[in-house]
Amino acid sequence: MKQYVLIFTLAFLSSCSKKDVFEIPEIIQVGANVSLVKTFGGSKNEALSSVTKTTDGGYIVAGFTQSNDFDMTAKTNASFDFLVSKFSSENTLEWQKTFGGTEDDRAADVIQTLDGNFAVLGYRKSSDSNVSENAGNKDFWLLKISTEGNLLWEKTFGFSGADFGTALLETKDGGFLITGVLDVSSSGGQGNAKSTAIQHAGGDYWAIKTNHVGTLEWRRFFGGSFTEIPAGVIETDDHNFIIAGSSDSNDFNISNNKGSYDFWVTKISPIGNLLLEKSFGGSAIDQAYAITATSDGNFIVVGDTRSSDVDVALNYGAADIWIVKFSAEGNAIWEKTIGGSNFDVGRAIFKTQDPGFLIAGSSRSLDNRFENKGQNDALILKIDENGNLLWQKTIGGSEIDFLYDVVELNNKSIIAVGESSSSDQDISENKGFTDALILQLK
């Protein structure tokens, strides 16, 4: 899914010894053409973590801004704030809003609600301005905003540690399910509905269910002694929830770690009880970032792998995009790797109107039909319902360019968002350290 979980960014920016490189199958489609490359920001840092199509045919994006100049003149200070921008189907900016206080506040996910308004989730360290309270360090921050971007209400959830929201959805009963990381050590075991719950260590998946106005209904945490980071959540037809992310634990709720970080998938009931958990991966680092349902009642999770054993049949070198399809019972149906000899990662997946899927991320490879303009390039690719690669595109300049989310609009154009530090080749302008990046493909 997204910008907030770049644990191993340094690994992406470093070189790696080249492994054996295998040829990938012929790409069977020419693919979409890039019709828009847009950056905006100020002299400091901006990035977009999430994009959602809207009912009027346009789209809404969310992330963060630090600047208070150039495109960000509405801000009065240089702290990090939520950044939410609404665009038409023709990429015209309709409105742009910032939310936050004088500390570090960053949005991770945005959705449109059934009433036509929007909900935004992330974290905040502030306790002033738009923010009602802070329990210490980072807290989950959930906002409801109107169709014009005006704040309707806001809620915070957290304890004394670094608790940060990563993904949200509007539930079938009209409430919200939000998830992210709970710093269980700092919370002293708080965060479950029952205070007598077993206390894990480190950071755990934290699932919080609210009603339609953000009032807490229940909360549960799941994980082990080390680190669990949830990145995507969906509601199933039977009102359960599937949360996908990564884990490097092998105790408490995690029963079968394959080695280091694994893709970790959990299913919880409508009241937050753990129904099943499954790990997918190999002996090296495997991290999941996004999940989607398929039309046949199964699910696909995407991220990246550095493994070439256990559940991972193939690795082209360094990190590859790894895609796993699994059943409602948590059984793997198929797995695919896509990549070259350098670092290639997936951060988002979106089911298209035809029987296929878009994946967005970044790439550093120059082989296996990957092109690279320098450092990390923004990457968009499409697979069919069986995981076969249909086409891929890289867009970038000589610096670092990432994508964190992707969506297909009603008119079948593709919008992908992220951040860029380049000002050459495909990226014509940069106003600061990193600028928000929007790409359109048709």
C-alpha positions, -999 to +999 in steps of 0.1 A: +000+000+000+021+029+009+046+054+020+043+049+057+060+015+058+093+020+042+113+000+068+139-010+044+143+021+022+181+020+027+182-014+012+164-001-019+190+027-023+220+004-020+236-019-045+234-057-042+253-086-056+237-099-087+220-133-086+212-155-114+188-138-137+159-157-154+140-145-185+104-135-179+077-144-204+069-122-233+047-093-225+015-099-244+001-063-245+016-029-254+000-014-224-014+020-215+004+053-225+015+079-200-007+109-205+001+130-174+032+134-151+024+160-124+044+171-094+034+196-068+047+208-035+070+233-018+106+237-008+104+208+018+087+174+016+054+163+001+042+128-007+009+110-016+002+077+000-034+070-012-057+076-041-094+067-044-118+072-073-148+093-065-185+089-076-183+120-098-157+103-120-127+121-105-104+111-077-091+121-042-055+118-029-041+119+006-006+121+020+014+147+038+030+182+033+057+199+052+061+230+030+045+264+034+055+279+001+050+274-037+020+251-040+015+250-002+009+286+007-022+278+028+001+264+056+015+287+082+044+266+095+068+239+083+055+210+103+041+178+086+003+179+080-023+157+064-026+167+027-059+160+009-066+171-027-096+165-048-093+163-086-118+160-115-116+133-141-097+158-163-070+162-135-082+197-125-076+205-089-110+212-073-099+218-037-069+211-015-069+210+023-043+204+051-051+191+086-028+190+116-010+208+143+025+219+150+041+184+151+043+155+127+009+145+112+007+123+081-022+106+062-019+070+050-053+062+035-084+079+021-118+065+011-151+079-001-180+071+022-215+060+012-229+095+020-205+111-005-181+125+021-146+112+028-127+095+056-089+098+061-067+078+084-031+083+094-012+093+125-005+125+144+019+137+170+002+171+174-022+181+202-032+215+189-050+231+160-073+205+143-062+178+168-083+172+199-058+153+220-026+132+220-018+102+242+019+104+236+042+101+206+021+090+176-017+082+177-041+069+151-060+099+136-093+094+118-110+123+100-144+126+084-144+155+058-172+168+036-174+168-002-158+202-001-130+192+022-143+207+054-137+189+087-168+172+100-153+153+129-120+138+141-110+110+165-077+098+180-068+063+192-036+054+210-015+051+241+020+064+251+040+048+223+042+051+185+008+040+173+001+047+136-029+040+113-022+025+079-056+014+063-093+019+067-126+009+052-162+017+056-179-014+070-212-028+056-230-017+088-220+019+081-191+022+106-153+020+101-127-006+105-092+010+109-060-008+113-023+000+119+005-006+144+000-006+182+032-001+202+022-029+227+053-024+249+046+012+255+009+007+260+015-018+287-008-043+270-036-019+266-055-019+233-076-050+236-112-048+249-102-069+279-074-056+301-064-092+310-052-099+275-018-115+271+008-087+266+029-091+235+061-070+229+070-048+200+044-035+175+013-055+166-016-053+142-042-032+158-078-034+145-103-008+157-140-009+149-161+023+152-196+034+144-205+059+117-193+089+138-160+073+150-172+062+184-152+031+195-170-002+194-141-026+199-104-029+195-080-059+193-043-064+187-026-094+171+010-103+168+041-117+184+072-107+202+088-087+174+072-065+147+039-068+128+029-041+103-006-043+087-009-026+053-043-035+039-078-046+050-109-058+033-144-069+045-156-103+032-191-111+021-198-127+054-187-096+073-154-109+085-122-088+079-089-099+063-058-079+073-026-083+053+008-071+062+042-084+075+055-102+105+089-113+118+076-131+149+071-168+155+051-168+188+018-157+203-006-154+173+020-163+146+023-201+143+044-208+112+070-181+104+090-191+073+121-169+082+127-132+089+097-111+077+068-130+060+036-119+044+012-123+073-026-126+067-052-127+095-090-131+094-110-117+122-147-119+130-172-090+130-164-086+168-127-089+164-120-125+173-090-141+154-104-167+131-073-177+112-037-166+104-013-176+077+023-168+068+037-168+033+073-164+025+108-178+024+139-176+046+147-140+037+127-108+040+092-108+025+068-079+031+032-074+020+017-040+014-017-044-002-046-068-006-077-071-029-105-095-034-108-114-067-140-121-087-139-158-078-142-153-041-105-155-033-078-128-025-045-115-038-018-099-017+012-081-031+045-069-018+081-078-023+104-108-016+141-113-012+136-151-008+140-179-033+129-209-012+100-223+009+069-206-006+089-185-031+097-205-062+117-179-081+138-148-074+154-127-102+178-109-079+177-085-049+140-078-042+112-088-066+075-080-067+058-110-051+021-118-057+002-145-037-034-156-044-050-174-015-084-188-006-108-177+021-094-205+042-059-191+039-046-217+014-022-205-013-036-210-048-006-195-068+023-172-064+043-151-089+075-131-089+081-102-112+114-084-113+150-079-126+184-082-109+180-051-087+153-039-063+117-041-077+088-037-052+050-037-052+031-013-029-005-013-042-029-035-061-063-026-077-088-048-095-096-034-130-129-035-148-116-062-170-104-094-153-070-080-144-051-062-117-029-031-116+002-030-093+022+001-084+056+004-068+091+011-078+120-004-097+158-002-100+164-029-125+177-026-160+171-061-173+142-085-178+125-058-198+128-032-170+140+003-180+155+026-154+162+064-156+183+065-124+178+054-087+143+042-081+117+048-109+080+048-104+066+014-117+031+005-129+023-030-143-007-050-151-013-088-146-042-110-156-064-130-133-038-158-132-009-135-123+007-134-158+024-101-166+006-082-194+026-049-194+048-027-173+059+009-173+086+028-155+085+066-151+112+087-135+143+108-135+178+106-122+167+108-085+143+087-064+107+083-076+082+060-058+045+050-063+024+040-033-011+036-047-030+031-080-066+032-091-086+028-123-112+055-129-146+049-144-133+060-178-106+033-175-078+058-172-052+049-145-041+072-117-011+064-096+004+085-068+036+087-048+066+110-045+095+123-066+128+139-061+137+141-098+136+172-121+147+157-154+138+130-180+102+120-173+098+144-143+100+180-155+099+199-122+108+196-085+102+223-060+119+209-029+133+177-014+104+155-024+073+165-043+039+148-045+037+128-077+006+120-098+007+099-130-021+092-154-021+064-180-046+059-207 
